[in-house]
Amino acid sequence: MTPLLQVRDVAKMYGARIGCTGVSFDLYPGEVMGIVGESGSGKSTLLNCLAGHLKPDAGQVIFDTRVDGPVDTVTMSEPARRMLGRTDWAFVHQHARDGLRMNVSAGGNIGERLMAVGARHYGDIRARAVDWLDRVEISETRVDDRPSAFSGGMQQRLQIARNLVTDPRLVFMDEPTGGLDVSVQARLLDLLRGLVRQMGLSALIVTHDLAVVRLLADRLMVMKDGHVVETGLTDQVLDDPQHAYTQLLVSSVLQV
């Protein structure tokens, strides 16, 4: 099977400080990879390099496109990368406000992404928006409400609907449950797990929460000081960590 994403020796520097360096891995269709580490470990820098938000200083990010097959997105033209970001890729921000148009209705937020890929029939767009609100457990009566009237958990679910409406194949998630109450986190994680499985999504999830990756991720990558220090099947890494830093991460959670 051809990997959906091939990451080869990706590096990003901030002057003399390492953002991430020497990162390589393959992600296969339908696979979810978790990326964990403490603040400053390089996990968000890596995610933003892979998603095209930051230009890496070195390395390749090869995505298996529908039309042209494997293409290095680092050297791709900006318009082509933007189109990829509207179609086959999606990015779920930690703070939903960063991924939503707060002055546009809930239905408009979802419809906007459909229009970006050529949808023009108002009735069809609104119907798809209502369907997706239902799929993320938001009442269709809220379709004309603005996100500012929603709770934090509802805003995050709306951001997910906006991202997934175009049936992307790869979703980047940056701390998707960060800042939410525990009960809201649990509901959101349950929803995400269901959608990932139903849609056969591939995903890269950055988080500091090991419970999140245990629930969602097939494989796990542990980062420290910009380097990958351990990788493997999620349960294997969490239940029998080999690297001293991973052991510390796991034991710190067990002691809480």
RAFENTA-V845000 format. One record per residue. SS is DSSP state (~ for helix, > for strand, _ for the rest). PHI is phi in radians with two decimals (NA if undefined). PSI is psi in radians with two decimals (NA if undefined). Layout:
{{SS | PHI | PSI} {SS | PHI | PSI}}
//
This chain:
{{_ | NA | 2.34} {_ | -1.29 | 2.29} {_ | -1.06 | 2.53} {_ | -1.25 | -0.66} {> | -2.36 | 2.28} {> | -2.09 | 2.03} {> | -1.83 | 2.19} {> | -2.25 | 1.92} {> | 0.89 | 0.79} {> | -1.29 | 2.34} {> | -2.44 | 2.54} {> | -2.52 | 2.21} {> | -1.99 | 2.59} {> | -2.05 | 1.49} {_ | 1.18 | -2.15} {_ | -1.52 | -0.15} {> | -1.57 | 2.38} {> | -1.42 | 2.16} {> | -1.44 | -0.97} {> | -2.72 | 2.73} {> | -2.69 | 2.48} {> | 1.08 | 0.55} {> | -1.53 | 2.17} {> | -2.41 | 2.37} {> | -2.96 | 2.86} {> | -1.98 | 2.51} {> | -2.15 | 2.23} {_ | -1.75 | 2.76} {_ | -0.95 | 2.31} {_ | 1.41 | 0.08} {_ | -1.73 | 2.52} {> | -2.02 | 2.16} {> | -1.94 | 2.21} {> | -1.67 | 2.48} {> | -2.15 | 2.02} {> | -2.14 | 2.84} {_ | 2.75 | 2.83} {_ | -1.28 | 3.02} {_ | -1.00 | 2.34} {_ | 1.52 | 0.07} {_ | -1.33 | -0.31} {_ | 1.86 | 0.01} {~ | -1.17 | -0.72} {~ | -1.27 | -0.63} {~ | -1.04 | -0.79} {~ | -1.07 | -0.83} {~ | -1.03 | -0.76} {~ | -1.22 | -0.53} {~ | -1.18 | -0.73} {~ | -1.20 | -0.60} {_ | -1.49 | -0.02} {_ | 1.48 | 0.14} {_ | -1.42 | -0.45} {_ | -2.19 | 2.52} {_ | -1.61 | 2.06} {_ | -1.13 | 2.66} {_ | -1.36 | -0.40} {> | -2.71 | 2.79} {> | 1.79 | 3.05} {> | -2.20 | 2.56} {> | -2.22 | 1.67} {> | -1.73 | 2.06} {> | -1.94 | 2.38} {> | -1.43 | 1.57} {> | -1.25 | 2.73} {_ | -1.14 | -0.65} {_ | -1.65 | -0.86} {_ | -1.79 | 0.03} {> | 1.29 | -2.74} {> | -1.09 | 2.17} {> | -2.34 | 2.41} {> | -1.35 | 1.92} {_ | -1.26 | -0.31} {_ | -1.15 | -0.65} {_ | -1.70 | 0.01} {_ | -1.16 | 2.63} {_ | -1.15 | 2.67} {~ | -1.04 | -0.77} {~ | -1.06 | -0.68} {~ | -1.16 | -0.69} {~ | -1.19 | -0.66} {~ | -1.11 | -0.72} {~ | -1.13 | -0.67} {~ | -1.05 | -0.69} {~ | -1.17 | -0.33} {~ | -1.68 | -0.28} {_ | -2.02 | -1.37} {_ | -1.45 | -0.29} {> | -1.98 | 2.68} {> | -2.52 | 2.65} {> | -2.31 | 2.06} {> | -1.77 | 1.99} {_ | -1.39 | 2.71} {_ | -1.04 | -0.82} {_ | -1.72 | 2.00} {~ | -0.97 | -0.54} {~ | -1.07 | -0.44} {~ | -1.31 | -0.31} {_ | -1.99 | 0.13} {_ | -2.19 | 2.72} {_ | -1.62 | 1.84} {_ | -1.24 | -0.36} {_ | -1.71 | 0.20} {_ | -2.05 | 2.54} {> | -1.05 | 2.86} {~ | -1.01 | -0.82} {~ | -1.11 | -0.65} {~ | -1.15 | -0.64} {~ | -1.08 | -0.74} {~ | -1.27 | -0.76} {~ | -1.12 | -0.55} {~ | -1.04 | -0.71} {~ | -1.22 | -0.62} {~ | -1.12 | -0.73} {~ | -1.14 | -0.54} {~ | -1.15 | -0.35} {_ | -1.91 | 0.31} {_ | 1.87 | -0.06} {_ | -1.18 | 2.40} {_ | -2.33 | -0.32} {_ | -1.40 | 1.98} {~ | -0.99 | -0.77} {~ | -1.09 | -0.73} {~ | -1.17 | -0.73} {~ | -1.10 | -0.80} {~ | -1.13 | -0.68} {~ | -1.11 | -0.73} {~ | -1.13 | -0.68} {~ | -1.10 | -0.78} {~ | -1.11 | -0.74} {~ | -1.04 | -0.75} {~ | -1.27 | -0.58} {~ | -1.02 | -0.76} {~ | -1.09 | -0.70} {~ | -1.16 | -0.47} {_ | -1.80 | 0.34} {_ | 1.13 | 0.74} {_ | -2.08 | 2.28} {_ | -1.08 | 2.44} {~ | -1.13 | -0.28} {~ | -1.18 | -0.23} {~ | -1.68 | 0.12} {_ | -1.04 | -0.53} {_ | -1.73 | 0.03} {_ | -1.41 | 2.62} {> | -1.47 | 2.65} {~ | -1.00 | -0.48} {~ | -1.09 | -0.32} {~ | -1.56 | -0.03} {_ | -1.69 | 2.72} {_ | -1.24 | 2.94} {~ | -1.04 | -0.73} {~ | -1.14 | -0.69} {~ | -1.18 | -0.67} {~ | -1.07 | -0.71} {~ | -1.17 | -0.67} {~ | -1.18 | -0.62} {~ | -1.15 | -0.71} {~ | -1.07 | -0.68} {~ | -1.11 | -0.77} {~ | -1.05 | -0.78} {~ | -1.03 | -0.69} {~ | -1.31 | -0.66} {~ | -1.59 | -0.15} {_ | -1.08 | -0.45} {_ | -1.64 | 0.24} {_ | 0.96 | 0.98} {_ | -1.17 | 2.81} {_ | -1.76 | -0.31} {> | -2.39 | 2.20} {> | -2.08 | 2.22} {> | -1.69 | 2.25} {> | -2.20 | 2.15} {> | -1.88 | 1.77} {_ | 0.85 | 1.02} {_ | -1.10 | -0.37} {_ | -1.88 | 0.07} {_ | -1.08 | 2.39} {_ | 1.42 | 0.02} {_ | -1.74 | 2.65} {_ | -1.06 | 2.71} {~ | -1.01 | -0.76} {~ | -1.16 | -0.63} {~ | -1.22 | -0.69} {~ | -1.01 | -0.81} {~ | -1.06 | -0.76} {~ | -1.15 | -0.72} {~ | -1.17 | -0.72} {~ | -1.11 | -0.71} {~ | -1.07 | -0.74} {~ | -1.10 | -0.83} {~ | -1.05 | -0.78} {~ | -1.05 | -0.74} {~ | -1.10 | -0.79} {~ | -1.17 | -0.71} {~ | -1.04 | -0.77} {~ | -1.25 | -0.79} {~ | -1.06 | -0.73} {~ | -1.61 | -0.10} {_ | 1.10 | 0.64} {_ | -1.29 | 2.56} {> | -1.65 | 2.53} {> | -2.60 | 2.58} {> | -2.04 | 2.10} {> | -2.09 | 2.04} {> | -1.62 | 2.26} {> | -2.78 | 2.78} {_ | -1.77 | -0.07} {_ | -1.68 | 1.88} {~ | -1.17 | -0.44} {~ | -1.15 | -0.58} {~ | -1.14 | -0.83} {~ | -1.24 | -0.57} {~ | -1.09 | -0.63} {~ | -1.36 | -0.65} {~ | -1.85 | -0.54} {_ | -1.69 | 2.41} {_ | -1.37 | -0.72} {> | -2.21 | 2.80} {> | -2.35 | 2.42} {> | -2.17 | 2.22} {> | -1.85 | 2.25} {> | -2.04 | 2.51} {> | -2.56 | 2.23} {_ | 0.91 | 0.68} {_ | 1.48 | -0.09} {> | -1.91 | 2.61} {> | -1.46 | 2.09} {> | -1.80 | -0.33} {> | -2.78 | 2.54} {> | -2.61 | 2.64} {> | 2.91 | -3.03} {> | -1.08 | 2.45} {~ | -0.95 | -0.94} {~ | -1.09 | -0.65} {~ | -1.10 | -0.80} {~ | -1.16 | -0.74} {~ | -1.32 | -0.58} {~ | -1.52 | -0.43} {_ | -2.48 | 1.10} {_ | -1.13 | 2.40} {_ | -1.70 | -0.65} {_ | -1.47 | 2.51} {~ | -1.02 | -0.65} {~ | -1.18 | -0.72} {~ | -1.11 | -0.71} {~ | -1.03 | -0.70} {~ | -1.14 | -0.76} {~ | -1.03 | -0.85} {~ | -1.15 | -0.77} {~ | -1.18 | -0.57} {~ | -1.16 | -0.58} {~ | -1.25 | -0.72} {~ | -1.14 | -0.47} {~ | -1.44 | -0.25} {_ | -1.25 | NA}}
//
